[in-house]
């Protein structure tokens, strides 16, 4: 695999594409992979010179990515904005007890079980928030889906389907509520016009605090790794 020398060297994945008209770089938020897309007939040497010229940007982007932490027994995980320690527990279900997140069964599966617990909790909280805000507007959404998205915290489709990142359950409860209000507001205004933000303000006054939290702190939520999980739940 081609690389840019340095400490450490930067591994570059080259991808030729008939749709590429020029060189472009992308750094995956999932695994930090650096991909350089290039036209079919472009020379590899030219592509690598382009990547080398962007070395500072690549390293800066990688440095800003959250530290990945594989969740195990003994680790601390934020739940609704409060850190909880993953601990072995009895019974059949994961449960919150004080500052602990008690996980029964095989400790090797603790991360997977915590992730599943957080997804269910996220769905309950988001469904309740969306129901509440939609009722205020006199609107209805068609369905609610959870995904592990990296580029957005939520979305609203033209048919009224709402999608959210389940990792919002790790953020403070008011942040989850704001994102729910934001996406429900799109049921009335499918844009980001002043009229849209007026609806958001109506549903969730002083929303700027929660939005700023996502911009400054939200990326860290992607650093927690819970093991193999399905991408979406309806």
N, C-alpha and C positions, 0 to 999 in steps of 0.2 A: 504494500500500500504506500503511495507517495506520502511524503511528510515534509514539513517545514522544520529545519534545524532549530534548536534552542533548548531551553531548560524549562519544562520538558519539551521534547519534540512534539509537533502538532501533526497528528495523523489526518490525512485528507482523503475522503471518499469521492472519487470522480464519477459523475453520472452524465452520460451523453443523452441528449434528448432532442428529438426532432422539433419540439416546441420551443426550445431555447434559442434565442436570437443573440444572446450575449452571455458572458460569464456572470454567475450569481452564487453567493455563498449563503448557507443556512446552518445554524447551530441548533441541533435538536435539544429541546428542553427536557426530553425524556432521558436521554443517555449521554448528552454532550457530544454526539457525533457531528463532525464538521463535514458537510457535503457541498461540493462545488459542482453546480450544473453547468454544462457547456454544450455548444452546438455540435452537431454530429461530425462536422469536418474540421473542427478546431484542433489545434495541436496541443498535446499534453503539456509541452514545455511552456507554451503561452499561458495555459490555465494555471500552472503552478507559479509562474511569475505574478499573475493576477492575485493568487492566494497569498503569496509572500508579501505583496504590497499592502494586504489587509491584515497582516499579522497582529498588529496592535489591537485592532477591533476584535479579532477572534479571541485573543487572550483576555481582553477586558470582558467580553461576553461570557466566556467560560468562568471567569473569576466571580461574576455576579450570579452564577447559578447556585441554587441552594445545595448545601451539603446533603448527600443522600444518606439516610439512616434506615437500615433494615430493622424493623420493629421486633423486639424480642422481650421476653420476661425481664423485668428490671428497668426497662426504658421508660421515659416519660413522653407522653403524647398529649397534645392539646385537644380538649373536647369542649366545645362552646367557649373557647378562649381561655380555659383553665387547664393547666398541666395536670395530667393524671398518670400515676405510675402503673405500668402493666405488671400484674402480679398473678401468681397461681391461685386459683379458687376452686371451690367445690361446686356441685350442682351440674346443670346441663347447659346453662346459658351464660353468656358474658353479661356482667352487670357492673354498674357504677356504685361504689360504696366509699363515701368520703372522698379522699384524694386518690383512691385506687380504682383501677379498671381490672376487675377480677375475671380471670379467664380459666375455665375448666379444661380438662383434657390434656392432650399431649403438648408439652411446652414448645415443641418444634413447630406446632401449628398456631401458636399464639398470635403471630402477626396476621395470618389469614383470618382468624376468628375476630380479631379486633377490627380489621377492615370491613368484614361483613356486618359487624355490629354498628359501626359508624355509618355505613350505607343505609341501614334500616332506620337509624336515628335521623339521618339527614332527610330521608324521604318523609318521615312523619312531620318533622319541623317545616320542611318546605311546602308540603301539601297543606298544612294548617295555615301557613302564612299566605300562600297563593289563594286559598279559599277566602280568607279574610279580606284581602285586598281586592280580589275580583268582585266580591259581594258589594264592596263600597262603590265600585264603578258600575255595577249592574251589568257586568260582562261575564262570560264563561270561557274557560280555556278547554281545549279538547283532550289533552293528556299531559302528563308530567313524566319526564325521563331524566334519569341521572346518568352522568358519564364522568370519566376521569379526564376532563379536557385540560389542555395546557394554555390555550390561546384566549379563552374567555371563561367567565364565571357563570354565564347564563345566556340564553337566547330565546327569542319568541318567533315562531314561524308564521307565515301568512295564514295558515289554517288554525292558528290559535294553540299550537303545540308548544309547550314550554320545556326547555332543557336546562339543567343546572349541573355544575360540578359538585359531586358529593363531598368534596373536601371542604366545602363551606361549613360543614358541621364542626370543623376544627377551629374556625374563626369565632370571634365573639358573636353572641346571639344577635346583636343588633346589626352586624354586618350581613348575616344570612337574611335577616328581615329586609334590609335595604335592597339586596340583589333580587329578592322575590318581588318587592314593590316595583323595582326598575323594569323587570320583565313583564309583569302584569300591566304596567303602564303602556307597554307596546300594544296591548290589545285594543287600546283606544287611539294611540298614535304610533304608527309603524315607521318611526323615524327618530332623529335626535334633534328635532326642532325646538324652539322656545316653548311651543305648545306642549311638547312631550315633557320637558323638564318641569313645566307647571303642573302636570299630572303627577309626576314623581313627588314634587313638593307637597302636593295635596295629600298623597298617600303616606309619605314619609318625610316630614319636615326636617330641615337641617341635615339632609342626606350627605352633605359634603364630607363630614367627619368619617363616615363609614367608607365612602369611596376612597378617601385619602389613605385609610388603613389598608385597603386592598392594594393600592399602588405601592405602598412602602413595605408592607409586611406579608402580603398574600403569597408572594413567590415562595417563601419559606415552607408553605404548606405542601408544596410538591416534593419536598425533600424526604418525606416519610414513605418508606416502602413497606407494604403490607403483604407481600407475596402474591401468588397467582390469584387474580380476581377477574370476574367478567367486567367488561368495559361499561356496560349499560344495564339498567334495570328500569322496567316500565311499571 
